[in-house]
Amino acid sequence: MAAAAKGGAARSPLPAGGPRAGTRRLVAGVFLLPALVLLGALVLYPIGYSVHRSFLDRSGAFAGVGNYVAIFTDDTVLTAVRNNAVWVVLAPTAATALGLVFAVLTERVRWATAFKLVVFMPMAVSMLAAGIIFRLVYEQDPERGVANAVAVGVHDVFHEAGGFPRARPLPEHPLRDGGEGAFVTREPVAAGTAVLLPLVGVAPGDLPSGARPARAPRAPEEGVGGTAWLDFTRGGQGVPNVVDPGERGLEGLVVQAVRDGSVVAETRAAADGSFTLPAAAEGAVLRLPAENFREPYNGVSWLGPALVTPAIIGSYVWMWAGFAMVLIAAGLAGVPRELTEAARVDGASEWQVFRRITVPLLAPVLAVVLVTLTINVLKIFDLVFVIAPGSSQDDANVLALQLYRSSFGTDADPGLGSAIAVLLLVLVLPVMVANIRRIRRDARR
């Protein structure tokens, strides 16, 4: 029994809080020390310094809350605040909604993996590269910008551009302004006469490819005829109202005969500029309608002051919709299938299943995506800096970009830049706290 008692005494545990516990805490502290040093040097010290610097003016003198007052009184900074609010409302919502749609729809296709790979691929592109890509996409010139190439193509299907924009008659030509962009003959035309319809203002290289040397005007046996041509000879050697050698016809020019405000006949000029109207045109005024001179549609000013912020948000959604889709698809995989199948058996439509079952069950995942994207959007800088041209960068300004411009621009004010940095921290903190609380709440379940 003595031996047993001795052995039992030897096996008795050390008291709580003894030397072994202290050693474990010391070892843990040693391993955590490098991380704590880095955290202090890279996070805590910059935050503290920024808070301190935000109360100093440009020269380093104490300015109180002057820099914070400037944030809400300076027009440029106020624009950045408003744009950030637009970003927070639109960008996370649009990216999450699009990711949700993609995640739900790809469950029903055989090539879901390939589709998800394509949608997620923009995440592999840096913000800088994405900005350069969309700067080209939003180019104003339809020959270079994809967005305007599509816009022009769709527009021209319904509203075709005129063949001779900027064409006009000279004062000595037998044409006058007819109003609303049209030109009319000065006098009514008579049957059996040749009508001259000369115009200038068209570069020879812009004439239709099939245009041929203009034919001298000839009077038709019946009706009204004439020639429409470009009354211009290189070197200024031509004579107005005369078809000179080398001058070419205005192929495709629409010519109308108008009497009492109504069009009684219409035709188009041939390749040599000649045209003929029926006898109904006798006594009418010839009109060149405005459709001949309609300017070509050059697309939308995507990077102009009105649309630059929505355009940049579109590029952000293109990048981050794949991120939202992947997270939502992972959450969707955990949705009990028996619930959705039971709802369909009970007669629920696909929309009802989606709205009443799928979305509520995905609420935690959707919250994670929205919070993550909101924090990301509050710090947006790269896309705005790269995509917005200098002429509209003030209109697309956001807080992170204004922080950079205030701190490192030509008229740098480190105090104002630090105040903006502190404001960004204050805006991000509530979102981060809410996210941490949600994670802890989920962990306790």
Backbone torsions as a table, in degrees:
resi	resn	phi	psi	omega
1	MET	NA	-34.8	178.3
2	ALA	-63.5	-41.3	179.2
3	ALA	-64.7	-41.6	179.7
4	ALA	-63.1	-41.3	180.0
5	ALA	-64.7	-39.0	178.8
6	LYS	-64.5	-42.7	178.9
7	GLY	-65.0	-39.8	-179.9
8	GLY	-63.9	-38.2	178.4
9	ALA	-64.6	-35.2	-179.7
10	ALA	-67.6	-30.2	-177.4
11	ARG	-91.1	4.1	-177.2
12	SER	-68.4	135.6	-178.0
13	PRO	-67.9	156.9	176.3
14	LEU	-71.7	147.7	178.7
15	PRO	-63.6	148.3	179.9
16	ALA	-59.1	141.7	-179.9
17	GLY	78.4	13.5	-178.8
18	GLY	-76.4	-167.2	-176.9
19	PRO	-59.4	-36.5	-177.6
20	ARG	-64.5	-41.6	178.9
21	ALA	-63.0	-40.8	178.9
22	GLY	-64.3	-38.1	178.2
23	THR	-63.1	-40.9	179.9
24	ARG	-63.2	-40.5	179.2
25	ARG	-65.4	-38.7	179.3
26	LEU	-64.5	-44.1	179.1
27	VAL	-63.2	-43.7	178.8
28	ALA	-61.5	-40.2	179.1
29	GLY	-64.8	-39.2	179.1
30	VAL	-62.7	-42.8	-180.0
31	PHE	-70.0	-32.0	-179.4
32	LEU	-81.7	-18.7	-174.8
33	LEU	-57.1	-47.9	179.1
34	PRO	-58.9	-41.5	179.2
35	ALA	-65.1	-39.2	179.9
36	LEU	-67.4	-37.3	178.1
37	VAL	-64.1	-46.5	178.3
38	LEU	-62.8	-41.6	178.8
39	LEU	-61.2	-42.6	179.3
40	GLY	-67.6	-41.4	-176.7
41	ALA	-72.8	-37.4	-173.3
42	LEU	-98.0	-16.6	-177.0
43	VAL	-123.0	-60.1	-172.2
44	LEU	-67.4	-45.4	-179.4
45	TYR	-63.6	-46.9	177.1
46	PRO	-59.6	-36.9	178.7
47	ILE	-64.8	-47.4	179.5
48	GLY	-61.7	-43.2	179.8
49	TYR	-65.2	-39.8	179.3
50	SER	-63.9	-41.5	177.7
51	VAL	-61.8	-45.1	178.7
52	HIS	-62.2	-46.2	-176.8
53	ARG	-68.3	-24.5	-178.4
54	SER	-69.1	-14.1	178.5
55	PHE	-98.7	9.3	178.9
56	LEU	-113.2	152.6	179.3
57	ASP	-87.9	-169.2	-175.8
58	ARG	-60.0	-35.8	-177.2
59	SER	-87.3	-7.4	-179.5
60	GLY	101.6	0.9	178.1
61	ALA	-82.6	155.1	-178.0
62	PHE	-64.6	130.0	-177.8
63	ALA	-120.8	2.6	-179.1
64	GLY	64.0	-135.8	-179.0
65	VAL	-95.0	18.7	-177.6
66	GLY	-58.3	-39.4	-179.9
67	ASN	-67.0	-35.4	178.8
68	TYR	-71.8	-34.0	174.9
69	VAL	-64.8	-39.2	-179.2
70	ALA	-62.9	-32.2	179.9
71	ILE	-58.1	-39.1	-174.4
72	PHE	-101.3	9.1	176.0
73	THR	-123.2	-26.0	178.1
74	ASP	-74.9	128.8	-175.9
75	ASP	-62.6	-39.3	-178.7
76	THR	-64.3	-44.6	-179.6
77	VAL	-69.9	-36.4	177.7
78	LEU	-62.7	-38.4	175.4
79	THR	-60.6	-41.0	178.0
80	ALA	-62.9	-40.8	179.1
81	VAL	-63.6	-45.1	179.7
82	ARG	-63.6	-42.9	179.5
83	ASN	-64.4	-37.2	176.5
84	ASN	-62.7	-37.9	177.2
85	ALA	-63.5	-41.1	177.4
86	VAL	-62.7	-43.2	178.6
87	TRP	-60.3	-46.3	-176.6
88	VAL	-63.2	-36.1	-178.3
89	VAL	-77.0	-45.0	-170.1
90	LEU	-89.0	-49.4	-169.5
91	ALA	-63.1	-53.8	179.6
92	PRO	-62.2	-38.8	-179.4
93	THR	-64.3	-46.9	-178.9
94	ALA	-65.0	-43.9	-179.4
95	ALA	-65.0	-41.4	-180.0
96	THR	-67.5	-43.8	179.7
97	ALA	-62.5	-43.5	179.4
98	LEU	-66.3	-40.7	176.9
99	GLY	-63.3	-37.4	177.5
100	LEU	-64.1	-44.6	178.9
101	VAL	-62.1	-46.2	179.4
102	PHE	-60.9	-44.5	-177.0
103	ALA	-63.8	-39.7	-179.1
104	VAL	-72.7	-42.8	-176.4
105	LEU	-71.5	-34.6	-177.6
106	THR	-70.0	-13.1	175.4
107	GLU	-69.1	-16.9	-173.0
108	ARG	-106.5	6.5	-179.5
109	VAL	-118.8	151.7	-177.1
110	ARG	-74.9	-28.8	-177.1
111	TRP	-98.6	37.5	-176.9
112	ALA	-60.2	-40.7	-177.2
113	THR	-63.4	-44.0	179.5
114	ALA	-64.7	-40.2	179.6
115	PHE	-64.2	-44.8	179.3
116	LYS	-62.8	-36.4	178.6
117	LEU	-63.4	-43.0	-179.6
118	VAL	-65.9	-43.5	-178.4
119	VAL	-67.9	-36.2	-178.0
120	PHE	-79.9	-17.9	-174.5
121	MET	-55.6	-38.5	178.7
122	PRO	-57.4	-22.3	177.5
123	MET	-64.1	-21.9	178.9
124	ALA	-80.5	-8.1	-179.6
125	VAL	-93.9	134.9	178.5
126	SER	-68.9	159.7	177.6
127	MET	-59.2	-38.9	179.7
128	LEU	-62.5	-47.6	179.9
129	ALA	-64.3	-41.4	177.9
130	ALA	-62.5	-37.9	177.6
131	GLY	-63.0	-42.3	178.6
132	ILE	-64.7	-42.2	179.1
133	ILE	-58.7	-49.2	-175.7
134	PHE	-77.8	-20.4	171.5
135	ARG	-63.6	-37.2	176.2
136	LEU	-74.8	-38.8	179.1
137	VAL	-59.6	-38.3	-175.2
138	TYR	-93.1	12.9	177.4
139	GLU	-55.2	141.2	-178.6
140	GLN	-67.7	-37.3	-178.5
141	ASP	-69.2	118.7	179.8
142	PRO	-61.7	-20.1	178.3
143	GLU	-72.4	-17.8	-177.9
144	ARG	-118.8	-38.0	-176.6
145	GLY	-87.7	123.6	-177.8
146	VAL	-64.8	-42.3	-177.5
147	ALA	-60.3	-44.8	-179.9
148	ASN	-75.9	-27.3	174.6
149	ALA	-62.2	-42.3	177.1
150	VAL	-67.2	-44.5	-178.8
151	ALA	-61.9	-42.6	179.5
152	VAL	-66.9	-41.3	179.0
153	GLY	-60.8	-44.3	179.0
154	VAL	-67.5	-42.3	-178.9
155	HIS	-62.4	-44.3	-175.8
156	ASP	-68.7	-18.7	174.9
157	VAL	-63.9	-36.0	-176.2
158	PHE	-102.6	-27.1	-178.3
159	HIS	-135.8	88.9	-176.8
160	GLU	-71.7	140.2	179.9
161	ALA	-71.7	153.1	177.0
162	GLY	-70.1	155.9	-178.0
163	GLY	-80.9	-14.9	-174.1
164	PHE	-136.4	61.6	177.9
165	PRO	-62.5	143.3	179.1
166	ARG	71.2	3.8	174.5
167	ALA	-70.3	146.4	-177.3
168	ARG	-158.9	159.1	174.6
169	PRO	-89.7	158.0	172.7
170	LEU	-85.2	162.5	179.8
171	PRO	-58.0	-31.4	-178.9
172	GLU	-84.4	-3.3	178.1
173	HIS	-77.9	154.8	-178.7
174	PRO	-79.7	36.4	179.2
175	LEU	-131.2	149.4	176.7
176	ARG	-135.0	168.6	178.9
177	ASP	-67.1	123.8	-179.7
178	GLY	-99.5	4.6	-179.8
179	GLY	85.1	149.2	177.9
180	GLU	57.3	32.9	175.4
181	GLY	85.1	4.3	-179.5
182	ALA	-100.9	163.1	174.2
183	PHE	-126.4	143.3	-178.4
184	VAL	-130.8	158.5	175.6
185	THR	-71.1	150.1	-176.6
186	ARG	-70.1	-28.8	-178.4
187	GLU	-129.9	153.4	172.3
188	PRO	-60.5	153.6	-177.2
189	VAL	-98.7	151.4	-180.0
190	ALA	-111.2	152.9	178.9
191	ALA	-65.9	146.6	178.4
192	GLY	76.6	16.3	178.5
193	THR	-116.2	155.4	176.7
194	ALA	-100.0	126.2	-175.6
195	VAL	-102.2	135.2	177.1
196	LEU	-96.6	127.8	177.1
197	LEU	-128.2	72.6	-179.9
198	PRO	-86.2	147.1	177.0
199	LEU	-139.6	157.8	172.7
200	VAL	-130.2	-178.8	176.9
201	GLY	92.3	7.3	177.8
202	VAL	-113.5	123.5	176.5
203	ALA	-65.7	135.6	-179.8
204	PRO	-53.0	-33.3	179.2
205	GLY	-71.6	-14.5	-179.0
206	ASP	-95.4	0.0	177.7
207	LEU	-69.1	154.5	176.7
208	PRO	-55.0	146.6	-175.6
209	SER	-61.2	-26.7	-178.2
210	GLY	-90.2	2.2	-177.4
211	ALA	-62.9	136.1	-179.8
212	ARG	-118.1	168.6	176.4
213	PRO	-52.4	135.6	-175.3
214	ALA	-65.9	143.8	178.1
215	ARG	-91.4	140.1	177.5
216	ALA	-59.9	138.7	-177.3
217	PRO	-58.5	136.6	178.4
218	ARG	-128.8	140.1	177.8
219	ALA	-80.9	126.5	179.5
220	PRO	-76.8	161.0	177.6
221	GLU	-67.7	-35.2	177.4
222	GLU	-131.3	149.6	176.5
223	GLY	76.9	-155.0	-175.6
224	VAL	-125.3	135.1	178.9
225	GLY	-137.5	174.3	178.6
226	GLY	170.8	-163.2	-178.1
227	THR	-137.8	136.1	172.4
228	ALA	-112.5	121.7	-175.0
229	TRP	-147.4	166.2	177.2
230	LEU	-85.4	105.2	-174.4
231	ASP	-82.9	67.1	-176.5
232	PHE	-149.0	129.3	176.5
233	THR	-121.7	132.6	-179.5
234	ARG	-57.5	137.6	-179.6
235	GLY	88.6	-3.1	178.1
236	GLY	71.0	26.3	-177.5
237	GLN	-90.0	-7.9	-175.9
238	GLY	-77.7	165.0	178.0
239	VAL	-110.7	128.0	179.9
240	PRO	-58.9	144.1	178.0
241	ASN	67.7	16.4	177.3
242	VAL	-129.5	134.1	177.3
243	VAL	-77.4	100.6	-179.2
244	ASP	-86.3	156.4	177.9
245	PRO	-58.2	136.6	178.9
246	GLY	92.7	-16.4	177.7
247	GLU	-77.7	138.1	-172.1
248	ARG	-111.1	155.6	-178.4
249	GLY	-75.1	156.6	178.6
250	LEU	-93.8	79.2	-176.6
251	GLU	-60.3	132.2	176.4
252	GLY	87.3	-2.6	179.0
253	LEU	-62.3	128.4	-179.7
254	VAL	-82.0	128.1	178.9
255	VAL	-120.9	127.4	-179.4
256	GLN	-120.2	145.2	171.2
257	ALA	-101.6	121.6	-174.0
258	VAL	-118.8	128.1	176.2
259	ARG	-132.8	126.9	-180.0
260	ASP	54.9	37.6	176.7
261	GLY	81.1	0.3	-178.7
262	SER	-115.3	143.9	178.0
263	VAL	-81.4	117.9	-178.7
264	VAL	-100.1	-16.9	178.4
265	ALA	-160.7	154.4	-178.7
266	GLU	-152.1	144.7	177.2
267	THR	-154.6	175.8	176.4
268	ARG	-123.6	146.0	179.4
269	ALA	-70.3	143.9	178.4
270	ALA	-77.6	-178.1	-177.1
271	ALA	-61.2	-30.1	178.2
272	ASP	-93.3	9.9	177.4
273	GLY	87.5	-7.6	-177.3
274	SER	-74.3	150.1	177.1
275	PHE	-149.3	156.6	178.3
276	THR	-139.5	134.3	176.9
277	LEU	-116.5	149.3	-178.1
278	PRO	-68.7	175.8	-177.4
279	ALA	-60.8	-20.6	-180.0
280	ALA	-64.3	-17.0	-178.7
281	ALA	-81.1	-7.7	-178.6
282	GLU	-61.6	131.4	179.9
283	GLY	80.8	-0.5	180.0
284	ALA	-93.6	167.3	174.1
285	VAL	-96.1	133.7	177.2
286	LEU	-84.7	134.0	-178.1
287	ARG	-125.0	137.4	170.2
288	LEU	-100.6	101.7	-171.8
289	PRO	-66.4	162.9	-176.4
290	ALA	-63.4	-21.4	-179.4
291	GLU	-62.6	-22.2	176.3
292	ASN	-68.1	-27.8	-168.9
293	PHE	-116.3	12.9	-179.5
294	ARG	-64.6	129.6	179.8
295	GLU	-64.8	142.7	176.6
296	PRO	-65.0	143.7	179.7
297	TYR	-75.6	124.7	-176.0
298	ASN	-102.7	11.7	175.5
299	GLY	91.7	-166.3	-175.1
300	VAL	-102.6	143.6	176.2
301	SER	-82.6	78.7	-175.3
302	TRP	-60.2	-35.0	-176.2
303	LEU	-102.7	20.0	173.8
304	GLY	-79.9	173.5	-176.0
305	PRO	-57.4	-32.1	-174.0
306	ALA	-77.6	-36.1	-170.2
307	LEU	-114.0	-0.2	-172.5
308	VAL	-63.3	-41.4	-179.5
309	THR	-67.3	-49.0	175.2
310	PRO	-59.0	-35.7	179.6
311	ALA	-64.3	-42.8	179.9
312	ILE	-69.2	-37.7	176.0
313	ILE	-60.6	-37.3	176.5
314	GLY	-60.1	-39.7	178.1
315	SER	-67.7	-35.9	177.4
316	TYR	-64.7	-43.6	179.0
317	VAL	-62.2	-39.2	177.4
318	TRP	-57.8	-38.1	-178.3
319	MET	-75.6	-43.0	-166.9
320	TRP	-100.8	-5.5	176.4
321	ALA	-63.7	-33.0	177.8
322	GLY	-66.5	-39.2	176.2
323	PHE	-60.4	-47.2	178.6
324	ALA	-62.6	-40.7	-178.8
325	MET	-61.6	-44.2	-177.5
326	VAL	-64.3	-45.2	179.6
327	LEU	-65.5	-42.5	-179.2
328	ILE	-68.2	-37.6	178.0
329	ALA	-63.4	-36.6	176.6
330	ALA	-65.2	-40.4	176.6
331	GLY	-68.5	-34.6	-179.5
332	LEU	-66.5	-30.8	178.7
333	ALA	-65.5	-22.7	180.0
334	GLY	-93.2	1.1	178.2
335	VAL	-72.8	126.6	179.8
336	PRO	-60.5	122.2	-177.3
337	ARG	-69.2	-27.0	-178.2
338	GLU	-64.5	-28.0	178.7
339	LEU	-68.2	-46.2	-179.8
340	THR	-68.0	-39.0	179.1
341	GLU	-66.0	-39.7	177.7
342	ALA	-62.8	-39.3	178.6
343	ALA	-64.5	-40.4	179.0
344	ARG	-66.9	-38.6	177.3
345	VAL	-62.3	-35.7	179.4
346	ASP	-76.9	0.8	175.1
347	GLY	98.1	10.3	179.2
348	ALA	-72.5	140.1	176.2
349	SER	-76.0	168.3	179.8
350	GLU	-62.6	-37.8	178.3
351	TRP	-64.6	-41.0	178.5
352	GLN	-66.0	-40.0	176.9
353	VAL	-61.9	-43.5	-179.2
354	PHE	-65.0	-45.6	-173.9
355	ARG	-77.5	-38.3	-172.6
356	ARG	-94.1	-21.5	-175.7
357	ILE	-119.8	-55.9	-173.7
358	THR	-63.2	-52.9	-176.8
359	VAL	-63.0	-46.6	177.7
360	PRO	-59.6	-38.9	179.7
361	LEU	-70.4	-25.0	179.3
362	LEU	-90.7	2.6	-175.4
363	ALA	-53.6	-44.8	178.5
364	PRO	-60.7	-41.0	179.5
365	VAL	-67.2	-43.2	178.9
366	LEU	-61.2	-37.0	177.7
367	ALA	-64.2	-41.2	178.2
368	VAL	-61.2	-46.4	-178.8
369	VAL	-63.2	-46.5	-178.5
370	LEU	-62.5	-43.7	-178.9
371	VAL	-65.9	-43.5	179.6
372	THR	-61.4	-45.6	-179.3
373	LEU	-69.7	-33.4	178.2
374	THR	-63.7	-45.6	176.9
375	ILE	-61.2	-41.1	179.9
376	ASN	-64.9	-39.8	-177.4
377	VAL	-69.8	-35.3	179.0
378	LEU	-61.4	-24.1	-178.8
379	LYS	-102.0	9.4	-173.6
380	ILE	-59.5	133.5	-177.5
381	PHE	-145.5	-53.1	-169.9
382	ASP	-57.5	-50.6	-175.7
383	LEU	-61.6	-43.1	-179.1
384	VAL	-66.1	-42.0	-177.5
385	PHE	-65.1	-37.7	-175.7
386	VAL	-85.7	-43.0	-172.5
387	ILE	-78.4	-45.6	-174.8
388	ALA	-69.1	123.0	176.4
389	PRO	-69.8	165.4	-177.6
390	GLY	-58.6	-32.8	-177.4
391	SER	-68.3	-24.5	-178.2
392	SER	-124.6	15.3	-179.6
393	GLN	-67.8	-32.0	176.2
394	ASP	-65.0	-34.7	179.7
395	ASP	-74.2	-25.9	179.5
396	ALA	-97.6	5.4	-172.2
397	ASN	-58.0	142.1	173.8
398	VAL	-130.5	170.5	-172.2
399	LEU	-62.2	-42.2	-178.9
400	ALA	-65.3	-38.3	177.3
401	LEU	-68.5	-40.9	177.7
402	GLN	-65.0	-34.9	174.9
403	LEU	-58.3	-46.0	179.4
404	TYR	-63.9	-45.2	-177.4
405	ARG	-67.5	-38.6	-179.7
406	SER	-71.0	-34.3	-176.0
407	SER	-84.7	-34.3	-171.2
408	PHE	-128.2	6.1	-178.7
409	GLY	-74.4	-175.5	-178.4
410	THR	-66.5	-31.1	178.0
411	ASP	-112.7	59.8	-170.7
412	ALA	-64.5	140.1	174.5
413	ASP	-134.6	88.4	-176.1
414	PRO	-57.1	-30.7	179.1
415	GLY	-64.9	-45.4	178.1
416	LEU	-66.2	-39.9	177.7
417	GLY	-62.2	-40.7	178.2
418	SER	-66.4	-37.7	177.6
419	ALA	-63.5	-39.6	177.4
420	ILE	-65.8	-38.0	178.0
421	ALA	-63.5	-41.2	178.2
422	VAL	-65.6	-39.4	177.4
423	LEU	-61.2	-43.2	177.1
424	LEU	-60.6	-41.8	178.1
425	LEU	-61.6	-43.0	179.7
426	VAL	-64.4	-36.1	179.3
427	LEU	-71.3	-35.0	-177.4
428	VAL	-78.4	-33.1	-174.3
429	LEU	-56.6	-48.0	-179.8
430	PRO	-59.7	-37.2	178.6
431	VAL	-66.1	-41.6	179.2
432	MET	-66.1	-42.1	179.5
433	VAL	-62.7	-44.3	178.8
434	ALA	-61.5	-38.5	-179.9
435	ASN	-67.5	-41.8	179.2
436	ILE	-63.9	-42.8	178.3
437	ARG	-62.5	-39.4	178.9
438	ARG	-65.1	-40.7	179.3
439	ILE	-63.4	-42.7	179.1
440	ARG	-65.9	-38.4	179.4
441	ARG	-65.0	-41.1	177.3
442	ASP	-65.4	-34.2	-178.7
443	ALA	-69.8	-28.3	-179.1
444	ARG	-78.5	-15.1	-176.3
445	ARG	-76.4	NA	NA
